[in-house]
Amino acid sequence: MAELRLVRRVPPGRRAVTRRALSTAPLDKLLSDGTEWWELIDPADDDEHPAAAVAAVRPDGTIVRLVGVATPPGRSDLAVQVLIALVNALRATSASRLVAAPPAHGEELLRQAGFGPYEDGSYAVDL
């Protein structure tokens, strides 16, 4: 049986766990400058268990820009899962499109998550 994973915004109480999972110091700045972090979690895990994957977005009106995706090494399947779950979560908001730059995130990864090319060279998915 496959694990049940859900996506949610990273709650303030889990920022330290997220920082450790990503092993990056600039996370605090990104968490406070308007960037929203979303985590793919197993809801049965406790709050000390790191997320399976994390995605960062920056809302800009009805357009949301993908800033980054973090997964354990070699787990592009989790990157695809977090992006698909993020798209579904954003559909419940006023956002109309999620946009990503393919060189930064990988064109194949974006295609697997349902993104398609736009005329400006970005990849996006309409919400």
C-alpha positions in Angstrom: 0.0 0.0 0.0 1.3 3.4 -1.0 2.0 6.1 1.7 -0.7 8.8 2.0 1.0 12.2 1.7 -0.6 15.6 1.9 0.8 19.0 1.1 0.4 21.9 3.5 2.0 25.3 4.2 5.0 24.9 6.6 3.6 25.9 10.0 5.8 28.3 12.0 6.5 25.5 14.6 8.0 23.3 11.9 10.4 25.8 10.4 13.4 24.4 12.3 12.6 20.9 11.1 12.3 22.2 7.6 15.6 24.0 7.9 17.4 20.8 9.1 15.8 18.8 6.3 17.0 21.2 3.7 20.4 21.8 5.4 20.4 25.4 4.4 21.0 28.6 6.4 19.1 31.1 4.1 15.8 29.4 4.9 14.9 31.8 7.6 15.2 34.8 5.2 13.1 33.0 2.6 10.5 32.1 5.2 10.1 35.8 6.1 10.3 37.6 2.8 6.9 36.6 1.3 8.0 33.2 0.1 5.5 30.5 1.1 7.0 27.1 1.9 4.8 24.0 1.3 5.7 20.6 2.6 4.7 17.1 1.5 4.1 15.1 4.7 2.7 11.8 5.9 -0.1 13.0 8.2 0.6 10.0 10.6 4.1 11.3 11.3 4.9 13.5 14.3 6.0 17.1 14.0 9.7 16.2 14.4 9.7 14.1 11.3 11.0 16.0 8.2 8.8 16.5 5.2 9.2 14.1 2.2 9.7 17.1 -0.1 9.3 20.9 0.1 8.3 23.5 -2.5 8.7 27.3 -2.2 6.5 29.7 -4.0 6.2 33.5 -4.2 2.6 34.8 -4.8 2.4 37.8 -7.1 -1.3 38.7 -7.5 -3.1 35.8 -9.3 0.3 34.4 -10.5 2.3 32.2 -8.2 6.0 31.7 -9.0 7.8 28.5 -8.1 11.0 29.5 -6.3 12.4 26.1 -5.5 11.8 22.4 -4.7 13.9 20.3 -2.3 13.8 16.6 -2.0 16.2 13.9 -0.7 18.9 13.2 -3.3 17.7 11.0 -6.2 14.0 11.4 -5.3 12.6 13.3 -8.3 9.4 11.3 -7.8 8.9 13.2 -4.5 9.5 16.5 -6.4 6.8 15.6 -8.8 4.4 14.6 -6.0 4.9 17.8 -4.1 4.3 19.9 -7.3 1.2 18.0 -8.2 -0.1 18.4 -4.6 0.8 22.1 -4.6 -1.1 22.7 -7.9 -4.1 21.0 -6.3 -3.8 23.1 -3.1 -3.4 26.3 -5.1 -6.6 25.6 -7.0 -8.5 26.4 -3.8 -7.0 29.9 -3.7 -7.5 33.0 -5.9 -4.3 32.1 -7.9 -4.8 31.5 -11.6 -1.4 30.2 -12.7 1.7 28.6 -11.2 4.8 29.6 -13.2 8.3 28.0 -13.1 11.6 28.6 -15.0 12.6 25.2 -16.6 16.4 25.6 -16.3 16.1 26.0 -12.5 13.7 23.1 -12.0 14.2 20.8 -14.9 11.9 20.7 -17.9 11.1 16.9 -17.6 10.3 17.3 -13.9 7.9 20.2 -14.7 6.2 18.2 -17.5 5.7 15.2 -15.2 4.0 17.5 -12.8 1.6 18.9 -15.4 3.4 22.1 -16.4 3.5 23.1 -20.1 5.6 25.6 -22.0 4.5 29.2 -22.4 5.6 31.7 -25.1 7.9 33.6 -22.7 10.1 30.5 -22.1 8.6 29.6 -18.7 6.6 26.5 -17.9 3.3 27.0 -16.2 0.1 25.3 -15.2 -3.3 27.0 -15.1 -5.1 26.6 -11.8 
